[in-house]
Amino acid sequence: MSTAPARAPRADAQRNREKLLAVAAAALAEDGDVPLETIAARAGVGIGTLYRHFPQRNALVEAAYRQEVQQLCDAAPELLAPGRPAVESLREWMGRFVRYAATKRGMGAALRAAVGTDSPLFGETRERIVGALAVLLQAGAVDGTIRQDVGAEDVLRAMGAVWSVGSGPEWDEQVRRLLDLVVDGLRFGASAR
């Protein structure tokens, strides 16, 4: 008995899925209890289309979170352009980390409800982020714009200060200032070539 290979999704179905994930991440960041009908409407699709892609709310929440992590981690090597100091790539990546943090913060309760607090998802996410950060730090150590004596785990812990900043209209500005301090500390003692 032979099994037919799985068909790739149609282009319009793939676009709808991507639109749903982008809208879901933004909407869940604003309100973890946002109705699925609202997400579908903002994505410009019917609720049936949403349910075809994500039969349960938890599946949508988890997929939106995974996509946010994927985009953050994929950005690390993409930002390392030839001739650009790695520390500047790191600074831009940290700006993207701020957006990721805002999304995770907003969807935190929905995400914990979707996957549970003891889910391996959070450990996997942390490993991927540490790996992306390591790529940037290594490039900075090589080009001399970032000190060589720091590891990705330590930098991620320092970046963890973003979780302690209280919510409010100044959140984004305060978090960016904290991350600028981290970058300045990473530059201190570096021997730019």
KOLSE-722138 format. One record per residue (C-alpha): residue number from 0; residue in one letter; chain; x, y, z. Coordinates in nm, 3 decimals. Each point is the difference from the previous one (the first is absolute). Layout:
<atoms>
<atom num="NUM" residu="a" chaine="A" X="X" Y="Y" Z="Z"/>
...
</atoms>
This chain:
<atoms>
<atom num="0" residu="m" chaine="A" X="0.000" Y="0.000" Z="0.000"/>
<atom num="1" residu="s" chaine="A" X="0.152" Y="0.332" Z="-0.101"/>
<atom num="2" residu="t" chaine="A" X="-0.076" Y="0.326" Z="0.163"/>
<atom num="3" residu="a" chaine="A" X="-0.025" Y="0.317" Z="-0.202"/>
<atom num="4" residu="p" chaine="A" X="0.235" Y="0.280" Z="0.101"/>
<atom num="5" residu="a" chaine="A" X="-0.161" Y="0.282" Z="0.192"/>
<atom num="6" residu="r" chaine="A" X="-0.106" Y="0.286" Z="-0.223"/>
<atom num="7" residu="a" chaine="A" X="0.139" Y="0.343" Z="0.066"/>
<atom num="8" residu="p" chaine="A" X="-0.268" Y="0.246" Z="0.107"/>
<atom num="9" residu="r" chaine="A" X="-0.143" Y="0.221" Z="-0.272"/>
<atom num="10" residu="a" chaine="A" X="0.158" Y="0.344" Z="-0.023"/>
<atom num="11" residu="d" chaine="A" X="-0.315" Y="0.177" Z="0.115"/>
<atom num="12" residu="a" chaine="A" X="-0.038" Y="-0.239" Z="0.294"/>
<atom num="13" residu="q" chaine="A" X="0.361" Y="0.065" Z="0.101"/>
<atom num="14" residu="r" chaine="A" X="-0.053" Y="0.377" Z="-0.025"/>
<atom num="15" residu="n" chaine="A" X="-0.312" Y="-0.028" Z="0.216"/>
<atom num="16" residu="r" chaine="A" X="0.189" Y="-0.202" Z="0.261"/>
<atom num="17" residu="e" chaine="A" X="0.284" Y="0.253" Z="0.010"/>
<atom num="18" residu="k" chaine="A" X="-0.247" Y="0.289" Z="0.024"/>
<atom num="19" residu="l" chaine="A" X="-0.184" Y="-0.174" Z="0.284"/>
<atom num="20" residu="l" chaine="A" X="0.323" Y="-0.058" Z="0.192"/>
<atom num="21" residu="a" chaine="A" X="0.117" Y="0.360" Z="-0.039"/>
<atom num="22" residu="v" chaine="A" X="-0.337" Y="0.141" Z="0.103"/>
<atom num="23" residu="a" chaine="A" X="-0.030" Y="-0.248" Z="0.288"/>
<atom num="24" residu="a" chaine="A" X="0.341" Y="0.093" Z="0.141"/>
<atom num="25" residu="a" chaine="A" X="-0.086" Y="0.371" Z="-0.007"/>
<atom num="26" residu="a" chaine="A" X="-0.353" Y="-0.048" Z="0.135"/>
<atom num="27" residu="l" chaine="A" X="0.108" Y="-0.239" Z="0.276"/>
<atom num="28" residu="a" chaine="A" X="0.274" Y="0.243" Z="0.102"/>
<atom num="29" residu="e" chaine="A" X="-0.270" Y="0.262" Z="0.055"/>
<atom num="30" residu="d" chaine="A" X="-0.254" Y="-0.233" Z="0.163"/>
<atom num="31" residu="g" chaine="A" X="0.065" Y="-0.364" Z="0.083"/>
<atom num="32" residu="d" chaine="A" X="-0.376" Y="-0.062" Z="-0.002"/>
<atom num="33" residu="v" chaine="A" X="-0.069" Y="0.150" Z="-0.343"/>
<atom num="34" residu="p" chaine="A" X="-0.284" Y="-0.193" Z="-0.168"/>
<atom num="35" residu="l" chaine="A" X="0.096" Y="-0.219" Z="-0.294"/>
<atom num="36" residu="e" chaine="A" X="-0.268" Y="0.174" Z="-0.208"/>
<atom num="37" residu="t" chaine="A" X="0.188" Y="0.326" Z="0.049"/>
<atom num="38" residu="i" chaine="A" X="0.327" Y="-0.157" Z="-0.115"/>
<atom num="39" residu="a" chaine="A" X="-0.168" Y="-0.146" Z="-0.309"/>
<atom num="40" residu="a" chaine="A" X="-0.165" Y="0.333" Z="-0.085"/>
<atom num="41" residu="r" chaine="A" X="0.327" Y="0.194" Z="0.040"/>
<atom num="42" residu="a" chaine="A" X="0.174" Y="-0.255" Z="-0.223"/>
<atom num="43" residu="g" chaine="A" X="-0.271" Y="0.045" Z="-0.261"/>
<atom num="44" residu="v" chaine="A" X="-0.115" Y="-0.362" Z="0.007"/>
<atom num="45" residu="g" chaine="A" X="-0.306" Y="-0.181" Z="0.126"/>
<atom num="46" residu="i" chaine="A" X="-0.009" Y="-0.187" Z="0.329"/>
<atom num="47" residu="g" chaine="A" X="-0.022" Y="-0.327" Z="-0.195"/>
<atom num="48" residu="t" chaine="A" X="0.337" Y="0.075" Z="-0.161"/>
<atom num="49" residu="l" chaine="A" X="0.150" Y="0.063" Z="0.343"/>
<atom num="50" residu="y" chaine="A" X="-0.136" Y="-0.332" Z="0.130"/>
<atom num="51" residu="r" chaine="A" X="0.125" Y="-0.189" Z="-0.308"/>
<atom num="52" residu="h" chaine="A" X="0.351" Y="0.112" Z="0.083"/>
<atom num="53" residu="f" chaine="A" X="-0.032" Y="-0.005" Z="0.379"/>
<atom num="54" residu="p" chaine="A" X="-0.277" Y="-0.232" Z="0.124"/>
<atom num="55" residu="q" chaine="A" X="0.046" Y="0.120" Z="0.360"/>
<atom num="56" residu="r" chaine="A" X="0.090" Y="0.333" Z="0.156"/>
<atom num="57" residu="n" chaine="A" X="0.302" Y="-0.158" Z="0.169"/>
<atom num="58" residu="a" chaine="A" X="0.139" Y="-0.107" Z="-0.337"/>
<atom num="59" residu="l" chaine="A" X="-0.019" Y="0.358" Z="-0.128"/>
<atom num="60" residu="v" chaine="A" X="0.159" Y="0.146" Z="0.312"/>
<atom num="61" residu="e" chaine="A" X="0.288" Y="-0.248" Z="-0.009"/>
<atom num="62" residu="a" chaine="A" X="0.056" Y="0.043" Z="-0.374"/>
<atom num="63" residu="a" chaine="A" X="0.000" Y="0.382" Z="0.031"/>
<atom num="64" residu="y" chaine="A" X="0.255" Y="-0.020" Z="0.279"/>
<atom num="65" residu="r" chaine="A" X="0.220" Y="-0.244" Z="-0.192"/>
<atom num="66" residu="q" chaine="A" X="-0.006" Y="0.231" Z="-0.301"/>
<atom num="67" residu="e" chaine="A" X="0.108" Y="0.297" Z="0.213"/>
<atom num="68" residu="v" chaine="A" X="0.293" Y="-0.202" Z="0.134"/>
<atom num="69" residu="q" chaine="A" X="0.087" Y="-0.123" Z="-0.349"/>
<atom num="70" residu="q" chaine="A" X="0.008" Y="0.354" Z="-0.139"/>
<atom num="71" residu="l" chaine="A" X="0.214" Y="0.122" Z="0.288"/>
<atom num="72" residu="c" chaine="A" X="0.251" Y="-0.283" Z="-0.033"/>
<atom num="73" residu="d" chaine="A" X="0.014" Y="0.010" Z="-0.380"/>
<atom num="74" residu="a" chaine="A" X="0.084" Y="0.371" Z="0.017"/>
<atom num="75" residu="a" chaine="A" X="0.335" Y="-0.056" Z="0.177"/>
<atom num="76" residu="p" chaine="A" X="0.203" Y="-0.132" Z="-0.295"/>
<atom num="77" residu="e" chaine="A" X="-0.194" Y="0.217" Z="-0.246"/>
<atom num="78" residu="l" chaine="A" X="0.107" Y="0.318" Z="0.183"/>
<atom num="79" residu="l" chaine="A" X="0.370" Y="-0.084" Z="-0.028"/>
<atom num="80" residu="a" chaine="A" X="0.066" Y="0.181" Z="-0.326"/>
<atom num="81" residu="p" chaine="A" X="0.357" Y="0.022" Z="-0.137"/>
<atom num="82" residu="g" chaine="A" X="0.170" Y="0.319" Z="0.115"/>
<atom num="83" residu="r" chaine="A" X="-0.254" Y="0.067" Z="0.272"/>
<atom num="84" residu="p" chaine="A" X="0.133" Y="-0.013" Z="0.356"/>
<atom num="85" residu="a" chaine="A" X="-0.150" Y="-0.297" Z="0.181"/>
<atom num="86" residu="v" chaine="A" X="-0.081" Y="0.219" Z="0.301"/>
<atom num="87" residu="e" chaine="A" X="-0.239" Y="0.199" Z="-0.221"/>
<atom num="88" residu="s" chaine="A" X="-0.162" Y="-0.324" Z="-0.117"/>
<atom num="89" residu="l" chaine="A" X="-0.035" Y="-0.100" Z="0.366"/>
<atom num="90" residu="r" chaine="A" X="-0.158" Y="0.335" Z="0.085"/>
<atom num="91" residu="e" chaine="A" X="-0.255" Y="-0.040" Z="-0.280"/>
<atom num="92" residu="w" chaine="A" X="-0.071" Y="-0.359" Z="0.106"/>
<atom num="93" residu="m" chaine="A" X="-0.062" Y="0.121" Z="0.354"/>
<atom num="94" residu="g" chaine="A" X="-0.255" Y="0.245" Z="-0.143"/>
<atom num="95" residu="r" chaine="A" X="-0.175" Y="-0.300" Z="-0.150"/>
<atom num="96" residu="f" chaine="A" X="0.030" Y="-0.175" Z="0.336"/>
<atom num="97" residu="v" chaine="A" X="-0.195" Y="0.291" Z="0.152"/>
<atom num="98" residu="r" chaine="A" X="-0.286" Y="-0.066" Z="-0.244"/>
<atom num="99" residu="y" chaine="A" X="0.018" Y="-0.372" Z="0.081"/>
<atom num="100" residu="a" chaine="A" X="-0.006" Y="0.079" Z="0.373"/>
<atom num="101" residu="a" chaine="A" X="-0.303" Y="0.225" Z="-0.044"/>
<atom num="102" residu="t" chaine="A" X="-0.180" Y="-0.275" Z="-0.190"/>
<atom num="103" residu="k" chaine="A" X="0.089" Y="-0.270" Z="0.251"/>
<atom num="104" residu="r" chaine="A" X="-0.097" Y="0.226" Z="0.287"/>
<atom num="105" residu="g" chaine="A" X="-0.342" Y="0.065" Z="-0.149"/>
<atom num="106" residu="m" chaine="A" X="-0.070" Y="-0.357" Z="-0.096"/>
<atom num="107" residu="g" chaine="A" X="0.160" Y="-0.149" Z="0.312"/>
<atom num="108" residu="a" chaine="A" X="-0.320" Y="-0.117" Z="0.170"/>
<atom num="109" residu="a" chaine="A" X="-0.146" Y="-0.131" Z="-0.326"/>
<atom num="110" residu="l" chaine="A" X="0.325" Y="-0.180" Z="-0.077"/>
<atom num="111" residu="r" chaine="A" X="0.023" Y="-0.159" Z="0.345"/>
<atom num="112" residu="a" chaine="A" X="-0.362" Y="-0.109" Z="-0.033"/>
<atom num="113" residu="a" chaine="A" X="0.069" Y="-0.142" Z="-0.347"/>
<atom num="114" residu="v" chaine="A" X="0.312" Y="-0.202" Z="0.076"/>
<atom num="115" residu="g" chaine="A" X="0.025" Y="-0.009" Z="0.380"/>
<atom num="116" residu="t" chaine="A" X="0.273" Y="0.143" Z="0.218"/>
<atom num="117" residu="d" chaine="A" X="0.208" Y="-0.317" Z="-0.008"/>
<atom num="118" residu="s" chaine="A" X="-0.002" Y="-0.031" Z="-0.379"/>
<atom num="119" residu="p" chaine="A" X="0.332" Y="-0.077" Z="-0.170"/>
<atom num="120" residu="l" chaine="A" X="-0.087" Y="0.284" Z="-0.239"/>
<atom num="121" residu="f" chaine="A" X="0.150" Y="0.258" Z="0.236"/>
<atom num="122" residu="g" chaine="A" X="0.329" Y="-0.189" Z="0.034"/>
<atom num="123" residu="e" chaine="A" X="0.018" Y="-0.046" Z="-0.377"/>
<atom num="124" residu="t" chaine="A" X="-0.069" Y="0.370" Z="-0.051"/>
<atom num="125" residu="r" chaine="A" X="0.272" Y="0.098" Z="0.243"/>
<atom num="126" residu="e" chaine="A" X="0.252" Y="-0.226" Z="-0.174"/>
<atom num="127" residu="r" chaine="A" X="-0.083" Y="0.150" Z="-0.339"/>
<atom num="128" residu="i" chaine="A" X="0.033" Y="0.356" Z="0.130"/>
<atom num="129" residu="v" chaine="A" X="0.331" Y="-0.083" Z="0.170"/>
<atom num="130" residu="g" chaine="A" X="0.123" Y="-0.148" Z="-0.329"/>
<atom num="131" residu="a" chaine="A" X="-0.097" Y="0.311" Z="-0.197"/>
<atom num="132" residu="l" chaine="A" X="0.166" Y="0.222" Z="0.258"/>
<atom num="133" residu="a" chaine="A" X="0.315" Y="-0.214" Z="-0.012"/>
<atom num="134" residu="v" chaine="A" X="0.025" Y="0.055" Z="-0.376"/>
<atom num="135" residu="l" chaine="A" X="-0.002" Y="0.377" Z="0.051"/>
<atom num="136" residu="l" chaine="A" X="0.243" Y="-0.007" Z="0.294"/>
<atom num="137" residu="q" chaine="A" X="0.244" Y="-0.222" Z="-0.188"/>
<atom num="138" residu="a" chaine="A" X="-0.006" Y="0.234" Z="-0.299"/>
<atom num="139" residu="g" chaine="A" X="0.065" Y="0.293" Z="0.233"/>
<atom num="140" residu="a" chaine="A" X="0.290" Y="-0.180" Z="0.165"/>
<atom num="141" residu="v" chaine="A" X="0.148" Y="-0.068" Z="-0.344"/>
<atom num="142" residu="d" chaine="A" X="-0.034" Y="0.358" Z="-0.128"/>
<atom num="143" residu="g" chaine="A" X="0.107" Y="0.146" Z="0.336"/>
<atom num="144" residu="t" chaine="A" X="-0.318" Y="0.199" Z="0.068"/>
<atom num="145" residu="i" chaine="A" X="-0.117" Y="-0.220" Z="0.288"/>
<atom num="146" residu="r" chaine="A" X="0.212" Y="-0.126" Z="0.286"/>
<atom num="147" residu="q" chaine="A" X="0.102" Y="-0.364" Z="-0.023"/>
<atom num="148" residu="d" chaine="A" X="-0.054" Y="-0.103" Z="0.361"/>
<atom num="149" residu="v" chaine="A" X="-0.381" Y="-0.018" Z="0.005"/>
<atom num="150" residu="g" chaine="A" X="-0.233" Y="-0.284" Z="-0.080"/>
<atom num="151" residu="a" chaine="A" X="-0.345" Y="0.005" Z="-0.149"/>
<atom num="152" residu="e" chaine="A" X="-0.161" Y="-0.137" Z="0.319"/>
<atom num="153" residu="d" chaine="A" X="0.141" Y="0.290" Z="0.204"/>
<atom num="154" residu="v" chaine="A" X="-0.113" Y="0.257" Z="-0.254"/>
<atom num="155" residu="l" chaine="A" X="-0.349" Y="-0.152" Z="-0.012"/>
<atom num="156" residu="r" chaine="A" X="-0.018" Y="0.018" Z="0.378"/>
<atom num="157" residu="a" chaine="A" X="0.095" Y="0.368" Z="-0.016"/>
<atom num="158" residu="m" chaine="A" X="-0.261" Y="0.053" Z="-0.270"/>
<atom num="159" residu="g" chaine="A" X="-0.249" Y="-0.166" Z="0.234"/>
<atom num="160" residu="a" chaine="A" X="-0.030" Y="0.335" Z="0.175"/>
<atom num="161" residu="v" chaine="A" X="-0.266" Y="0.085" Z="-0.257"/>
<atom num="162" residu="w" chaine="A" X="-0.242" Y="-0.229" Z="0.183"/>
<atom num="163" residu="s" chaine="A" X="0.031" Y="0.207" Z="0.318"/>
<atom num="164" residu="v" chaine="A" X="-0.098" Y="0.330" Z="-0.161"/>
<atom num="165" residu="g" chaine="A" X="-0.355" Y="0.088" Z="0.096"/>
<atom num="166" residu="s" chaine="A" X="-0.269" Y="0.040" Z="-0.262"/>
<atom num="167" residu="g" chaine="A" X="-0.085" Y="0.346" Z="-0.114"/>
<atom num="168" residu="p" chaine="A" X="0.050" Y="0.252" Z="-0.275"/>
<atom num="169" residu="e" chaine="A" X="0.374" Y="0.027" Z="0.070"/>
<atom num="170" residu="w" chaine="A" X="0.062" Y="-0.376" Z="-0.012"/>
<atom num="171" residu="d" chaine="A" X="0.153" Y="-0.004" Z="-0.347"/>
<atom num="172" residu="e" chaine="A" X="0.231" Y="0.296" Z="0.070"/>
<atom num="173" residu="q" chaine="A" X="0.114" Y="-0.140" Z="0.337"/>
<atom num="174" residu="v" chaine="A" X="0.069" Y="-0.344" Z="-0.146"/>
<atom num="175" residu="r" chaine="A" X="0.202" Y="0.146" Z="-0.287"/>
<atom num="176" residu="r" chaine="A" X="0.210" Y="0.201" Z="0.249"/>
<atom num="177" residu="l" chaine="A" X="0.070" Y="-0.316" Z="0.199"/>
<atom num="178" residu="l" chaine="A" X="0.108" Y="-0.187" Z="-0.311"/>
<atom num="179" residu="d" chaine="A" X="0.220" Y="0.292" Z="-0.106"/>
<atom num="180" residu="l" chaine="A" X="0.176" Y="-0.034" Z="0.335"/>
<atom num="181" residu="v" chaine="A" X="0.054" Y="-0.370" Z="-0.071"/>
<atom num="182" residu="v" chaine="A" X="0.147" Y="0.080" Z="-0.342"/>
<atom num="183" residu="d" chaine="A" X="0.226" Y="0.268" Z="0.150"/>
<atom num="184" residu="g" chaine="A" X="0.124" Y="-0.254" Z="0.253"/>
<atom num="185" residu="l" chaine="A" X="0.073" Y="-0.247" Z="-0.279"/>
<atom num="186" residu="r" chaine="A" X="0.203" Y="0.262" Z="-0.185"/>
<atom num="187" residu="f" chaine="A" X="0.205" Y="0.096" Z="0.306"/>
<atom num="188" residu="g" chaine="A" X="0.348" Y="-0.144" Z="-0.038"/>
<atom num="189" residu="a" chaine="A" X="-0.059" Y="-0.123" Z="-0.354"/>
<atom num="190" residu="s" chaine="A" X="0.289" Y="0.056" Z="-0.236"/>
<atom num="191" residu="a" chaine="A" X="-0.164" Y="0.116" Z="-0.323"/>
<atom num="192" residu="r" chaine="A" X="0.227" Y="-0.071" Z="-0.290"/>
</atoms>
